[in-house]
């Protein structure tokens, strides 16, 4: 009887022991991947190890990006140093009238502003013709024959060597900005002075320096009127081309011309009734 009892006890306890062993085995299986050995021999949890690995990876990525930025900056600096500096070309001395502008260029380049203005004035007479050269000044009616290319060459030389301060094109912009009002224009470019805006005396009172007011040079004599300067600033070399007339404007001009022709054909117009006598039957 005792033997049977022990056997049954052992048999009944075996599943329990097996369950504990299974749980122990499962626990070991679950914990085995979690528990790892650190480089120092200390056991670390999987989450902690993952966090550490993430930080190490992030630092490595930042270091890589920093190294790349440094490399790109160094390459850009080398490229900038190696790139040649672009030189600004001087204006071409072009002329349709066969005029040599070398002297004007050299004087402007040297900063000899008064001498350059004198040479500029001489060139205006050359472009106007022999009569202008003999008399020493230009009629406003002679400006129309100035070639566009020549005036552009003169203007380009002034603007280039003054860094955009002087020249006909500069003066025109100021003049247009002042609504073509000469008094305001002369004051803006500093050709007049004092409370009465009296013209400066030539040449001693004009400012022959690059620090002069914008548009101060070249000089054009306006004591006898503004027609010459007006002709220069309105020259096709500087003024935009005139807009073509519309069909309506052309028709209106044609009708006006027809009316003028009709008046001429009728001897000055249709006679009125003034001076006519009443016929005899109306008396």
C-alpha positions in Angstrom: 0.0 0.0 0.0 2.8 2.3 0.8 4.4 1.7 -2.5 1.3 2.6 -4.4 0.8 5.7 -2.4 4.3 7.0 -3.2 3.9 6.1 -6.8 0.7 8.0 -7.1 2.2 11.0 -5.3 5.1 11.1 -7.6 2.9 10.6 -10.6 0.6 13.4 -9.5 3.5 15.9 -8.8 5.3 15.2 -12.1 3.0 17.5 -14.1 3.5 20.3 -11.6 7.2 20.0 -11.7 7.0 19.9 -15.5 5.0 23.0 -15.6 7.5 24.9 -13.4 10.3 23.7 -15.6 8.4 24.8 -18.7 7.7 28.2 -17.1 11.4 28.5 -16.1 12.3 27.5 -19.6 10.0 30.0 -21.2 11.2 32.7 -18.8 14.7 32.0 -19.8 13.7 32.1 -23.4 12.0 35.4 -23.0 14.8 37.0 -21.0 17.6 35.6 -23.0 17.3 38.1 -25.9 16.7 41.0 -23.5 19.8 40.5 -21.3 23.0 41.4 -23.3 26.5 42.0 -22.2 27.8 45.6 -22.5 31.4 46.2 -23.6 32.3 46.6 -19.9 30.8 43.2 -19.0 27.7 44.8 -17.4 24.3 43.4 -18.4 22.1 46.0 -20.2 18.5 45.9 -21.1 17.5 45.7 -24.8 15.7 49.1 -24.7 18.7 50.8 -23.1 21.0 49.3 -25.6 18.8 50.4 -28.5 18.7 54.0 -27.1 22.5 54.1 -26.8 22.9 52.7 -30.3 20.4 55.3 -31.7 22.4 58.1 -30.0 25.6 56.8 -31.4 24.1 56.6 -34.9 22.6 60.1 -34.7 26.0 61.5 -33.6 27.7 59.8 -36.5 25.1 61.2 -38.9 25.6 64.7 -37.6 29.4 64.3 -37.9 29.0 63.1 -41.4 26.8 66.1 -42.4 29.2 68.5 -40.7 32.2 67.0 -42.6 30.2 67.3 -45.8 29.4 71.0 -45.2 33.1 71.7 -44.4 34.1 69.9 -47.6 31.6 71.9 -49.7 32.6 75.2 -48.2 36.3 74.5 -48.9 35.5 73.5 -52.5 33.5 76.7 -53.0 36.3 78.8 -51.6 38.8 77.2 -53.9 36.4 77.7 -56.9 36.0 81.4 -56.0 39.7 81.9 -55.7 40.4 80.1 -59.0 37.7 82.0 -60.9 39.2 84.9 -62.9 37.8 88.4 -62.2 35.7 89.6 -65.1 37.0 92.9 -66.5 34.6 95.6 -67.6 35.2 96.6 -71.2 35.7 100.2 -72.0 33.2 101.8 -74.5 34.0 101.3 -78.1 35.0 104.4 -80.0 32.5 104.0 -82.8 31.7 106.7 -85.3 29.6 107.0 -88.5 31.1 110.5 -89.1 34.7 109.4 -89.1 35.5 111.3 -85.8 38.3 110.2 -83.5 37.2 110.1 -79.8 40.5 109.0 -78.4 41.3 112.3 -76.8 38.0 112.5 -75.1 38.4 109.0 -73.7 41.9 109.7 -72.4 40.9 112.9 -70.7 37.8 111.3 -69.0 39.9 108.3 -68.0 42.4 110.6 -66.4 39.8 112.6 -64.5 40.6 115.8 -66.4 37.0 116.9 -66.3 37.4 120.5 -67.5 39.7 119.6 -70.4 37.3 116.7 -71.3 34.4 119.2 -71.4 36.4 121.4 -73.7 37.1 118.5 -76.0 33.5 117.5 -75.9 32.5 121.0 -77.0 34.9 120.8 -79.9 33.6 117.5 -81.0 30.0 118.9 -81.1 31.3 121.5 -83.6 33.0 118.8 -85.6 29.8 116.8 -85.9 27.9 120.0 -86.9 30.2 120.7 -89.8 32.8 123.2 -91.0 30.6 126.3 -90.4 30.1 125.3 -86.8 33.9 124.7 -86.4 34.6 128.2 -87.8 32.1 130.0 -85.6 32.9 127.9 -82.6 29.4 126.9 -81.6 26.4 124.9 -82.8 23.0 125.9 -84.0 20.1 123.8 -82.5 19.0 123.0 -86.1 22.3 121.3 -86.8 21.8 118.7 -84.1 19.4 116.7 -86.3 22.3 115.7 -88.5 24.3 114.2 -85.6 24.7 110.5 -86.2 23.1 108.4 -83.4 26.2 106.2 -83.1 28.5 109.2 -82.5 26.3 110.7 -79.8 26.0 107.3 -78.1 29.8 107.0 -78.2 30.2 110.4 -76.5 27.5 109.6 -74.0 28.9 106.2 -73.2 32.3 107.7 -72.5 30.9 110.2 -70.1 28.7 107.7 -68.2 31.4 105.0 -68.1 34.2 107.1 -66.6 32.0 109.0 -64.2 30.4 105.8 -62.9 27.0 106.8 -64.2 27.0 110.4 -62.9 27.5 112.4 -66.2 26.3 112.3 -69.7 23.4 113.3 -72.0 21.4 110.2 -71.1 21.8 111.0 -67.4 20.7 114.6 -68.0 17.7 113.5 -69.9 16.5 111.3 -67.1 16.7 114.2 -64.7 15.0 116.5 -67.1 12.1 114.1 -67.7 11.9 113.6 -63.9 11.4 117.4 -63.5 8.6 117.4 -66.1 10.8 119.1 -68.6 10.8 122.3 -66.5 14.2 123.9 -67.3 14.4 126.0 -64.1 14.0 122.9 -61.9 16.4 120.9 -64.1 19.2 123.6 -63.9 18.8 123.8 -60.2 18.9 120.0 -59.8 22.2 119.6 -61.8 23.7 122.7 -60.1 24.1 125.0 -63.1 22.5 127.9 -61.1 23.2 129.3 -57.7 22.0 131.8 -55.2 18.5 132.9 -54.2 17.8 134.2 -57.8 19.1 130.9 -59.4 21.6 132.9 -61.5 23.7 130.9 -64.0 27.2 130.0 -62.9 30.0 131.9 -64.6 31.8 129.7 -67.1 34.3 128.2 -66.5 35.4 129.3 -63.0 32.2 128.7 -61.2 31.4 125.2 -62.5 32.5 122.2 -60.5 35.1 120.2 -62.4 35.1 117.2 -60.1 33.6 113.8 -60.0 31.9 114.8 -56.7 29.7 117.4 -58.6 26.0 116.9 -58.7 24.7 114.2 -60.9 24.2 115.5 -64.4 26.5 118.5 -63.9 28.5 117.6 -67.1 28.8 117.9 -70.0 28.0 121.6 -70.2 25.7 123.1 -72.9 25.4 126.8 -73.2 21.8 127.8 -72.3 22.3 131.6 -71.9 20.8 132.2 -75.4 18.0 129.8 -74.8 17.3 126.1 -74.3 16.7 125.1 -77.9 20.2 123.5 -78.3 20.0 121.5 -75.1 16.4 120.5 -75.9 17.5 119.3 -79.4 20.3 117.2 -77.8 18.2 115.6 -75.1 15.4 114.8 -77.6 17.8 113.4 -80.2 16.9 109.8 -81.3 20.2 108.7 -79.6 18.6 109.3 -76.2 14.8 109.7 -76.7 12.6 106.7 -77.3 11.2 106.4 -80.8 7.9 108.2 -81.5 4.8 106.1 -81.4 3.2 105.5 -84.8 0.0 107.5 -85.4 -3.2 105.6 -85.0 -5.7 105.2 -87.9 -8.0 107.7 -86.2 -5.3 110.3 -85.9 -4.3 109.9 -89.5 -7.9 110.2 -90.7 -8.3 113.4 -88.6 -5.2 114.9 -90.1 -6.4 114.0 -93.6 -9.8 115.7 -93.0 -8.1 118.8 -91.7 -5.9 118.9 -94.8 -8.9 118.5 -97.1 -10.6 121.5 -95.3 -7.5 123.6 -95.8 -7.3 122.7 -99.5 -11.0 123.5 -99.9 -10.6 127.0 -98.4 -7.7 127.7 -100.7 -9.6 126.6 -103.7 -12.5 128.9 -102.8 -10.3 131.9 -102.3 -10.2 131.9 -98.6 -13.6 130.5 -97.7 -17.3 130.9 -98.5 -18.3 134.5 -98.6 -20.8 135.7 -96.0 -24.0 137.6 -96.6 -22.6 140.9 -95.2 -22.5 143.6 -97.9 -25.1 142.0 -100.1 -28.0 144.2 -101.2 -31.7 143.2 -101.1 -33.2 142.4 -104.5 -35.7 145.0 -105.9 -38.7 142.8 -105.4 -38.1 142.8 -101.6 -38.2 146.6 -101.3 
